[in-house]
Amino acid sequence: MGEKDAIKAVSIALLGRRDEPTDGIEDYCTWLQQALSERGYKMSVVRMPWAEIGWLRALHWLWKESAQWRGKWVLIQYTVLQWSTRGFPIGLVLVIWMLRQRGVLLGVVFHDIPYYYGRRLRDRIRLVMQHGVMRYIVRVAERSIVVVEPQRLGWLGQWVTSPKIVFIPVGSNIPDRYAGRNESNGARSVVVFGVSGGTLRQKEVAVISKIVRQAAAVVGPLRLIVLGRGSMEAEPLLRSALDGTEVSLEVLGLVPVFQVSEVLASADVQLFIRGSVDTHRTTAVAGIVHGLALVGYATEWTGFPITEAGVRLVSLDDSNSLADALITVLGDDILRAELRKRSREATRRYFSWDAIADQFLRALYT
């Protein structure tokens, strides 16, 4: 590697506000950093502390911090709440202006799929502003990495076919430590990884309990294992809804990654109802990486390579069809084995960190 290549081989992943209680974007960067390191490319993970010290002091900090970044790739990790408190990411425009003055190779990884947040005038203005900022970033950046196929992102507009746009699906922040495991013994097990908060929680609990009750009535006793964000908060509602049924409930809450891996590895099926199963959903990808058959919803954001994995997807909010899909997968050992095989192959080709790192290197250095 020559001197020029050595300079390019150092990149910076720039993060904004930390998410609590877990930060999936930071985990994403850590796994990508490790995979790139194994290929001889160094990536530093840097967090801009605007949420802690305010925007003015944080911009001054960034100006000093970025003094040695000229000629290096700086990959801004974008979700709207990484760069704003109320969904108006104006400060990021100043960050980008400053980085361009420093002469960096500017890239961005768009982790968000901008949803329609409401019907109030403020909500509409916020969404228009978010789209405007994102299109501005695409225009001025050397590379824009999107985690869903570009043609599914209407906000890209004329940039959808630009060679600067590169599609790279997310990987799993939960490493598979139990690749040689068998399916669960005894009662079939269904795992739910994460439950939404706020007003969505009650709706999701109602759907989960309805579906597993219907499945248990057909295939026999089931174990429902719920873990991750929101699971402890959902436990009282779940226990009430499943009381007196053939479904045994285990709620684990937030647990270490090795325990998450163990749970996923020992399950028969992952049930995913937090919106669509698509290539920006790390919790859905975690099930695929662990070789699970996955049952969930499809929307306009669902596409390749999720469709290459072992998934059975139905239209959004069609809980009856979702129950039928779960019953079919749980009741057919041959089908479930085939779905597991497809998930393993999709992981090898698209969702492993090795595959993702190789795609990043092609996007940045070729």
PyMOL commands that set and color helices and strands:
alter all, ss='L'
color gray80, all
select helices_A, chain A and resi 3-8+24-37+50-53+55-68+80-82+91-101+121-140+150-152+154-161+200-219+231-242+257-266+282-289+306-308+319-331+333-351+353-365
alter helices_A, ss='H'
color red, helices_A
select strands_A, chain A and resi 10-15+42-47+73-78+105-110+143-146+165-167+188-193+222-227+247-253+269-276+293-298+311-315
alter strands_A, ss='S'
color yellow, strands_A
deselect
rebuild
show_as cartoon
